[in-house]
Amino acid sequence: MHKALSLVALLAAGPAFASGLEIQVEGESNGTIKIDLFEDVAPKHVEQITALAAEGQYDGVVFHRVIDGFMAQTGDVQYGKLGENMSYAGRGGSERPDLPAEFSELAFDRGVVGMARSQNPNSANSQFFIMFAPGHFLNGQYTVVGQVTEGMDVVDAIKRGTGGNGAVVGQPDLMKTVTVTD
């Protein structure tokens, strides 16, 4: 009887899905950002970024594009590691395939996390961005993957870039470690 109850409990629990990321930031900004991921809204995107995080691919990746009043972008696991040639940061992705868009009705408000992409809506791969302020012009154009639940003060302190594209000059802030949370 005890074994049967354990099996029922195990089956009822279903598969274990990641529900968040914990990002340790270092640089001008230092601290922890906690993100709740929306598996029900963007399951393929969440699966990809949690797999990359679990593999340690995001560890040491810089915030390469940071536009004051708009967003902070990171996640280029190909060219965005600290110590690499930063002029290429933002041009790469991962060895995994690009993802088909998973657009939703969710708005790009402060603290929302979205997937970066090229002009092709189906080109998101590893890069993502965190909104400093609402950017509703992005609604329905980019995939929403999550929301910052703790650490917006850390996001707000990330070193800003310059110029229209927000490229960070000098030593950028980075994601020291990125951990998948339950």
Beta strands, then each sheet from edge to edge (+ up, - down):
strand 1: 20-26
strand 2: 31-37
strand 3: 61-62
strand 4: 65-67
strand 5: 71-74
strand 6: 112-115
strand 7: 128-131
strand 8: 144-150
strand 9: 174-181
sheet 1: 3+ 9- 1+ 2- 8+ 6- 7+ 5- 4+
end
